[in-house]
Amino acid sequence: MYRFVVAIGGLKTASRENWVRLATYSLTADGKAYDSHFHWSQRVRVNRGYTGVTASGCGARACQVQTAGGYPATSSPKKLSGTYTTTGSVLRITWDGNGWEEWTVSEPIAGQLAKLTYRGSSFGATHGYGYGSNAAWSDRASMAEIAAFDHTRLKHDYHLWKTDAGTPYLDEGAGNPFWMTAWQRCSSGRCLGGANSGTDYYLSTANATSTDRRDTIWHWRRALADGRGETCYTGNSHVKPMLQIIDNAGGFHGWVAVEASLNQTSPSQGTSADDIGIFELSEF
């Protein structure tokens, strides 16, 4: 069986119904495909949730880490099934009653790790990232291993829908590290933290007990919290669910991820205060 972590989304500048999906795909030797995923959309307004993981002693303010609504659940709430075919390097997955998607498959580590480069779909997806191996879904890097990893090796490639003075645009970039690379271990053992340029950053598991590939990043400007008289910000922070990229030998190579930072505290701005999109923090 091949197991892929996938971030896919429908992101169009002119739309205010953009959506993202963070998924695991299991492909079996007999041509079957199985998907488990989380889904966020500008059409369905959900508030941020708490992971139950409290960060302390790691360079950021001592706060319980927030993430996108629903992500702390015990398992992925949505499922798809279907079939797949490969033609040369092209992987085509056809979901029962839910259309098809195509990817180009390459091997950044021969025999150890596959990479999916998005080609297209019949259901409105515009961008995607994916990686796969035979590693079990329970294989993951610990927070200690992630803290010890050289994060300057990870490229931050992204497609994010935002607005500027109410005008939508796609913020896109590739090739540079994420804004935080000097992660410090928190006392709980389930999170990392750090601060730079007036922003607090947190990286934690999806909840306080999960042992799967899920992680999440949360970050916000301290000045915004201070302006509300808060230690831990409860406004429109950035919440970014992620899935670890693990090779056949258990090696860690980053994450595929989504941002699902839907507006919950500025009603007058509506969807103009949303940040939604997909990204990867990957060596490849």
N, C-alpha and C positions, 0 to 999 in steps of 0.2 A: 504493500500500500504506500502511496505517496501522499504526504500531508503538506498542504500549502497554507500559509498565512497571507491574507489578501485584504488590501484596502482599496475600495472602488467607490466612485461617486459620479453623480450627474451634476456638473458645475457649469453654469452658463451665466455670463455677465448680466444678460437682460432678464434673467429669471429671479423670482423670489420664492421659488419652490425647490431649491437645490436640496440634494440629499447625499448622504454618505453611508457606507456599509463597511463594517469591520468583521471579517469572516475567517473561518477555517474551512478549507476544502479537503475532503478525503477522497482520493481516487483509487479505486480497487483494480485488481488485475483483469477483472472481467468487464471492464468498461463502464462501471457505475461511478457516479459522482454524488457526494453528500456534502451539504453545506450547513454550518451553524453560524448565525451571525447576529450582530447588533446593528440597528438601523436608526439613523437620525435624519430628520427632515425639517426644513423651514415651515412646512405645512402643519406639523404636529409640534406644538410648543411644550417642551418639558423643561423643568428646572434642574439645576445641578444637583447631584447627590453626594453623599459623604461615604468615603471608603471604610470608615471605622479605623483607619490607620492614622495615628497621631505622630507628627514629626517633631522631634526635639533633639537638641544637641548637634544639629547638622548644618549650621550656618544660616538657615532661614528662621523666621519666627516660628515659635512652637504652635502649630495649628493642626487640626484634623484635615487631612487631604480631601479636597473635593474632586469630582470627576463628572462626566456627562451623565445625565439622568438615565437610570436603568443599568448602568455598567457594573455596579457592585453586585448584581444578581449572582446567584450561585452558578448559573450556566447561561449560555446564549439562548435568548427567548424565541428566535426565529429559525426555521429549518427549511431547506430546499433539498430536492433530490432530482437526479436526472442521469444522463449518460455523457460520455466524452469520447472524442476521437482525436488522433494525432495524424497530421499529414506533414511529413518532414519535420520542421521545427514548430509548426503551428498546432496549438492546443485549442480545440473547440469544445466548449461545455454547453450542453442543451439542458436547461432546467425544465422539468415537467410543468407545463402551464405558465412558465415564467421567462420564456425567451432564451436566447443564446448569448454567449460571450466568447471572444477569441483573444488568445495571447500568443506571443512568440516565446519559445522556451530556449534558454541558454544555460550554460553551466559555469558560473564564476569559480567554483571549485569542482573540478572534474570528479564525478562519482560520489560527491559529498553534498552538493547544494545546487539546486536549480533556481533560476530567476525567471519570473514572468514579466514580459514587457507588453503593456496593453495595446491591443489592436482595434477593438471595436465590440459593439454589442447591439442587440435588437431592442433593449429596454431603456435606452436613454443615458447609459453611462458614458462619460466623456474622458475619464482619467482613471488610472489604476496602478497599483504596485503589488507585487507578489513574490514570495520565495517559498521553496519547498524542499523537503528531504524525507527520509524514512524515520526520523526521530519521533518518539512517542509524544503525544500531546502533553504528557506530564514532564517531559524533559524541558528544563528551563535553567537559565542562569540565575543564581542567587543574587541578592542585593550586594553581598560582599564581593562577588565576582564582577558585578556591574560597576561597583565603585572602583575596583582595581583596574578596570578596562581603560584604555587610552581613547577617550571620547573624541579627540581630534581626528581620529581615523574614520569617524562616521560622517558621511555626507548628508546634509539636510536638503532634500529635494522636496518641493511642495507646490501645490495648487490650492489656493485659499480664496474663497469668495468673501469680499469685504466691501465697505462703502467709504467714500471720502466726501464729507459734507452731503451725504445722502445719495451720491452717485456711485453705483456699483462698479466694481472692477475685480479682476482676478490678479491676486498677488502671487507671482510665480518666481521661483528661484531654484538654483541647483549648484552643488559642488562645494559649498562651504559647511563648516561644522555648525551645530546647533549653538544657540546663544549661551548656553551653560554647558561647560565641559568639565569643570572642577567640582564634580559631585562629591559630597561627604556623606558617610554613613550616619543614619539617625540611630538613636538609642533603641528603638523598637526592633530593629533588624528587618523591617518590612519596607523601609523607605530610605531615600537619599534626599539631600537638600543642598541649597546653596543660594547665594545672593550676589548679584552684580548690577551695576548701573541703576540702583534703586528698585530692582525687581527681585521678588522672592520666587524661587523655583523649588518644586517638589516632584519627586519621582517615586511612585509607590505601586504596590500590588493593587488589584482592582477592589479587593476587600481584605478583611483582617485574617481570612483563613484560606484563601484560594491558593492552589498549587499548580495552576495551569500556566499558559503562556502570557496571560493578561498582565499588563502594567498600565500606568497612566501618568501623564505629566500635568501639573497644575502650576500656573504662574500668574502673578498680578503685581501691579505697581504699589509700592508701600505708600506713596503719597495719596493714592486713592483710598486706601484703608484709613490712613490718618485723617483724611478729609471727612470721613464718616464717623470718626471717633472710635475706630475699631482696631484691634490688634490683628485679627484674621479677617481678611476681606470677604464680604458677603455680596458684593456687587457682581458686575459682568466680568468675571475672571475668565482666563483661558483654560479650557478643559480638553485634554487630548488623550483619549483611549488608544492603547497600543498593543501589539502582539509581537512577541519576541521571534527573531529569525534564528533558528537553531539548525546546524548541519547534522549529517548522519552520525558524526562522532561526538555530538553534544556541544560543539563549539558555538559560541555566541557571536552574532554578526550585526546586531542592531534590532530595529523594529520597523514594521509597517504600521501606519497609524492614521487616525482621523482627528480633525478638530470639530467639535460639536458645541461651540460656545454660543448658544442661543440666548438672545436678550431676555432677561427676566426681571431687571430692575429699572429699566428706562422705558415705561409704557409709551411715551409720546414718540419715541424713535422707531417703534415697531421692529420690522425685520432689518432696518438700516443699522441696528446695533448688533446684528448677528455676525459672527465669524464662523464659516463652515468650509471644510475642505478635507483634502487628504495629503499625507506626506510620508516620507520614509527617512529614517536615520539609519543609514546602512553603509557598510564598507564597499558596496558594489553599485 
